[in-house]
Amino acid sequence: MDEFSIWMKTWWPIFWAALLSAVQIGQVLLTKTYAKKEDVQGISEKVNQLEAKIEVMPTQGQVTDLLIELESARGEMKELRAQIQPIQHLSRLLLEQRLKDDK
Protein backbone atom coordinates (compact mmCIF):
# COMPACT_ATOMS: atom_id res chain seq x y z
CA MET A 1 0.00 0.00 0.00
CA ASP A 2 1.14 3.40 -0.69
CA GLU A 3 1.48 6.15 1.88
CA PHE A 4 -1.62 8.02 0.82
CA SER A 5 -3.96 5.08 1.37
CA ILE A 6 -2.43 4.47 4.79
CA TRP A 7 -2.89 8.14 5.63
CA MET A 8 -6.50 7.99 4.42
CA LYS A 9 -7.29 4.92 6.52
CA THR A 10 -5.68 6.45 9.58
CA TRP A 11 -6.68 10.11 9.48
CA TRP A 12 -9.78 10.32 7.28
CA PRO A 13 -12.31 9.24 9.98
CA ILE A 14 -10.80 11.73 12.44
CA PHE A 15 -10.79 14.50 9.84
CA TRP A 16 -14.39 13.69 8.81
CA ALA A 17 -15.61 13.63 12.45
CA ALA A 18 -13.91 16.98 13.14
CA LEU A 19 -15.42 18.51 9.99
CA LEU A 20 -18.94 17.30 10.85
CA SER A 21 -18.56 18.51 14.45
CA ALA A 22 -17.47 21.94 13.22
CA VAL A 23 -20.47 22.12 10.87
CA GLN A 24 -22.88 21.17 13.66
CA ILE A 25 -21.35 23.72 16.04
CA GLY A 26 -21.71 26.31 13.30
CA GLN A 27 -25.36 25.41 12.83
CA VAL A 28 -26.05 25.67 16.57
CA LEU A 29 -24.40 29.09 16.70
CA LEU A 30 -26.35 30.28 13.68
CA THR A 31 -29.68 29.15 15.14
CA LYS A 32 -28.90 31.10 18.30
CA THR A 33 -27.80 34.16 16.32
CA TYR A 34 -30.53 34.43 13.69
CA ALA A 35 -34.29 34.34 14.16
CA LYS A 36 -36.39 31.66 12.53
CA LYS A 37 -38.58 32.56 9.58
CA GLU A 38 -41.77 31.67 11.51
CA ASP A 39 -40.77 33.94 14.39
CA VAL A 40 -40.10 36.84 12.05
CA GLN A 41 -43.45 36.32 10.30
CA GLY A 42 -45.27 36.20 13.65
CA ILE A 43 -43.65 39.45 14.75
CA SER A 44 -44.44 41.01 11.39
CA GLU A 45 -48.12 40.10 11.80
CA LYS A 46 -48.19 41.59 15.30
CA VAL A 47 -46.58 44.79 14.03
CA ASN A 48 -49.21 45.01 11.28
CA GLN A 49 -51.98 44.56 13.85
CA LEU A 50 -50.50 47.29 16.05
CA GLU A 51 -50.17 49.63 13.08
CA ALA A 52 -53.84 49.04 12.24
CA LYS A 53 -54.84 49.84 15.83
CA ILE A 54 -52.69 52.97 15.85
CA GLU A 55 -54.24 54.23 12.61
CA VAL A 56 -57.72 54.33 14.16
CA MET A 57 -56.57 55.97 17.39
CA PRO A 58 -57.16 59.71 17.77
CA THR A 59 -54.28 62.05 17.15
CA GLN A 60 -52.75 64.24 19.84
CA GLY A 61 -54.58 67.23 18.39
CA GLN A 62 -57.92 65.46 18.61
CA VAL A 63 -57.26 64.44 22.22
CA THR A 64 -56.32 68.03 23.07
CA ASP A 65 -59.50 69.34 21.43
CA LEU A 66 -61.56 66.81 23.39
CA LEU A 67 -59.93 67.87 26.66
CA ILE A 68 -60.67 71.51 25.90
CA GLU A 69 -64.30 70.65 25.15
CA LEU A 70 -64.56 68.68 28.41
CA GLU A 71 -63.22 71.62 30.40
CA SER A 72 -65.67 73.92 28.64
CA ALA A 73 -68.56 71.56 29.45
CA ARG A 74 -67.38 71.34 33.07
CA GLY A 75 -67.42 75.13 33.32
CA GLU A 76 -70.91 75.30 31.84
CA MET A 77 -72.14 72.69 34.34
CA LYS A 78 -70.77 74.77 37.22
CA GLU A 79 -72.62 77.80 35.89
CA LEU A 80 -75.83 75.80 35.59
CA ARG A 81 -75.41 74.46 39.12
CA ALA A 82 -75.11 78.01 40.42
CA GLN A 83 -78.27 79.03 38.55
CA ILE A 84 -80.21 75.93 39.68
CA GLN A 85 -79.45 76.29 43.40
CA PRO A 86 -81.98 79.08 44.02
CA ILE A 87 -84.64 77.17 42.09
CA GLN A 88 -83.80 74.02 44.04
CA HIS A 89 -84.10 75.92 47.31
CA LEU A 90 -87.46 77.32 46.23
CA SER A 91 -88.74 73.87 45.22
CA ARG A 92 -87.74 72.46 48.62
CA LEU A 93 -89.62 75.25 50.36
CA LEU A 94 -92.67 74.60 48.22
CA LEU A 95 -92.46 70.88 48.97
CA GLU A 96 -92.25 71.55 52.70
CA GLN A 97 -95.25 73.89 52.45
CA ARG A 98 -97.21 71.29 50.53
CA LEU A 99 -96.39 68.59 53.13
CA LYS A 100 -97.48 70.91 55.94
CA ASP A 101 -100.76 71.66 54.15
CA ASP A 102 -101.50 67.93 53.70
CA LYS A 103 -101.28 67.21 57.44
C-alpha positions as CSV (number, residue, x, y, z in Angstrom):
1,M,0.0,0.0,0.0
2,D,1.1,3.4,-0.7
3,E,1.5,6.1,1.9
4,F,-1.6,8.0,0.8
5,S,-4.0,5.1,1.4
6,I,-2.4,4.5,4.8
7,W,-2.9,8.1,5.6
8,M,-6.5,8.0,4.4
9,K,-7.3,4.9,6.5
10,T,-5.7,6.4,9.6
11,W,-6.7,10.1,9.5
12,W,-9.8,10.3,7.3
13,P,-12.3,9.2,10.0
14,I,-10.8,11.7,12.4
15,F,-10.8,14.5,9.8
16,W,-14.4,13.7,8.8
17,A,-15.6,13.6,12.4
18,A,-13.9,17.0,13.1
19,L,-15.4,18.5,10.0
20,L,-18.9,17.3,10.8
21,S,-18.6,18.5,14.4
22,A,-17.5,21.9,13.2
23,V,-20.5,22.1,10.9
24,Q,-22.9,21.2,13.7
25,I,-21.3,23.7,16.0
26,G,-21.7,26.3,13.3
27,Q,-25.4,25.4,12.8
28,V,-26.0,25.7,16.6
29,L,-24.4,29.1,16.7
30,L,-26.3,30.3,13.7
31,T,-29.7,29.1,15.1
32,K,-28.9,31.1,18.3
33,T,-27.8,34.2,16.3
34,Y,-30.5,34.4,13.7
35,A,-34.3,34.3,14.2
36,K,-36.4,31.7,12.5
37,K,-38.6,32.6,9.6
38,E,-41.8,31.7,11.5
39,D,-40.8,33.9,14.4
40,V,-40.1,36.8,12.0
41,Q,-43.4,36.3,10.3
42,G,-45.3,36.2,13.7
43,I,-43.6,39.4,14.8
44,S,-44.4,41.0,11.4
45,E,-48.1,40.1,11.8
46,K,-48.2,41.6,15.3
47,V,-46.6,44.8,14.0
48,N,-49.2,45.0,11.3
49,Q,-52.0,44.6,13.9
50,L,-50.5,47.3,16.0
51,E,-50.2,49.6,13.1
52,A,-53.8,49.0,12.2
53,K,-54.8,49.8,15.8
54,I,-52.7,53.0,15.9
55,E,-54.2,54.2,12.6
56,V,-57.7,54.3,14.2
57,M,-56.6,56.0,17.4
58,P,-57.2,59.7,17.8
59,T,-54.3,62.1,17.2
60,Q,-52.8,64.2,19.8
61,G,-54.6,67.2,18.4
62,Q,-57.9,65.5,18.6
63,V,-57.3,64.4,22.2
64,T,-56.3,68.0,23.1
65,D,-59.5,69.3,21.4
66,L,-61.6,66.8,23.4
67,L,-59.9,67.9,26.7
68,I,-60.7,71.5,25.9
69,E,-64.3,70.7,25.2
70,L,-64.6,68.7,28.4
71,E,-63.2,71.6,30.4
72,S,-65.7,73.9,28.6
73,A,-68.6,71.6,29.5
74,R,-67.4,71.3,33.1
75,G,-67.4,75.1,33.3
76,E,-70.9,75.3,31.8
77,M,-72.1,72.7,34.3
78,K,-70.8,74.8,37.2
79,E,-72.6,77.8,35.9
80,L,-75.8,75.8,35.6
81,R,-75.4,74.5,39.1
82,A,-75.1,78.0,40.4
83,Q,-78.3,79.0,38.5
84,I,-80.2,75.9,39.7
85,Q,-79.4,76.3,43.4
86,P,-82.0,79.1,44.0
87,I,-84.6,77.2,42.1
88,Q,-83.8,74.0,44.0
89,H,-84.1,75.9,47.3
90,L,-87.5,77.3,46.2
91,S,-88.7,73.9,45.2
92,R,-87.7,72.5,48.6
93,L,-89.6,75.3,50.4
94,L,-92.7,74.6,48.2
95,L,-92.5,70.9,49.0
96,E,-92.2,71.6,52.7
97,Q,-95.2,73.9,52.4
98,R,-97.2,71.3,50.5
99,L,-96.4,68.6,53.1
100,K,-97.5,70.9,55.9
101,D,-100.8,71.7,54.2
102,D,-101.5,67.9,53.7
103,K,-101.3,67.2,57.4
